Amino acid sequence: MPYPEPDKSDQKVLAACSSQQQTSPSNPPLSFDFGTSPLSEEWKGRITNKLNTYSDVFSHHDLDFGHTQQIRHHINLKDETPFKQKSRPIHPHDYEAVRKHLEALLETGIIRESESPFASPIVVVRKKNGE
């Protein structure tokens, strides 16, 4: 099913480039595993140093996501009638892990509390290793 062309009349894109080094003192130096790479030790060091120069663009832990204030996205809906699906029960074994994960996401600003009329339930899926 083809999607309708978006209305481009109000779209604005802002971009900023800087040749200055933008490192963060809170980020530790990165380490890289070159494995069985045929690169010489000199080149491995040079690559590591260059990548550490821009360490702020790399994720340093699982909840280290980037963000920008340069552009805002809109989702155009065909039908703007709010939908609200029933919540699904969370297994008691998973409840504490879900609560901790949601708290971590809230603390890092990845998600925020909402009173939106739109709502979909959480779906808990375990990894292959059982976590």
N, C-alpha and C positions, 0 to 999 in steps of 0.2 A: 504494500500500500504506500503510494508516494506521499511524502510529507509536503505540506504547503510551504511556499516560500516565506521566510520571515520578513516582517516589516522592518526595513533597514533605515527608515527615516530618522529614528532616534538613537541609532547605535553610534557609540563613540568608543574609540580605542586609544588609550594612553599608553605610551611606552617610554621607558627611561633606560638609558645606557650610561654606564660609568666605566672609565678605564682605571679608576682607583680601586685599590685592594679593599675588600669589605670583609674583614675577618671579625669574628666575635671572640672576645677573651673567655667567654663561658664555654666554648666548644673545645674539647681536647683535641690534640693532633690526631689525624687519621692514620691508620695503619692499613696496609694493603698486602694481600697474599698473592704474590706473583706466581706461586706454584712452580711448575716446571718451565716457566717462560725462558726463552733463549736470550732475553735481554741481559746486558752486562750489569754488574752491581752499580756502576756509575749511572746508567740510564734509569735503573729502578729508583735510585735516589733522586735523580732529577725529576722524574715523574711524580714521585711521592711529594717532593717539595712543592712542585707546581700545583698539585691537587690540594695540598694543605693551604696554599695561598688563598684558595677559594673554598675553604672548609665550610663556610656558612651556607653553601648551596647543597650540602650533603645532609642526609638524615643521620643523626647520631644515636637515636634510639627509636623504639617502635612507635612512640607517640609524637615524634618530631616531624610535623608536617609543615610545609611552607604555606604562606598566604600572601595575598596582595590586596591592596586597596586601589589599585590602578584601573580595575575594570569591574563592572557589575554585570552579572548574568541574570537573565529573566527566562522563566519557563512559560511558554505560551501554551495554554490548555485549550483544547477544542470545546470542552464543556467545563465551565468554571464552577459547576455545582460541587460543593465540598463533599468529600467522601470520608467516612470514618469506619474503619473495619474493627470488629471486635478483637479485643486483646486475646492472645493465646496464653494458656497456662505455661509457666516455666517450671521445669522439673526442680524439686527442692534441692537436688544435688548441684544444679547449675545456678541456683538463685544468687548465692553469695558471689560467685565469679562474675555474673552479669552485673550485679550491683557495683562491685569494685571497678569493673571496666567502664561502666557508665560514669562513675565518679571521676575516674582518670580522664575520660574524654571531656567532661565538663570543666575540670580544672585546667586542662591545656587549651581550652577554647575551641576544640574541634566541633563540639556540639553545644547547643544552648537550650535552655528551657523554652518551651513554646506553648502558646495557647491557641494555636492555629486550629481552624475547623477541619483541616485535613489530618488524618491519622492512619498509620499502618502499624501493625504489631511487630515486635521483635521476633526474629526467627533465630533460634539458637542452633548452630550447626557445629558439631565437634570436629576437630582435626583428626587426621588418620591415626595420630598417636594417642587419641583419647582425651586430649585437653579441650 
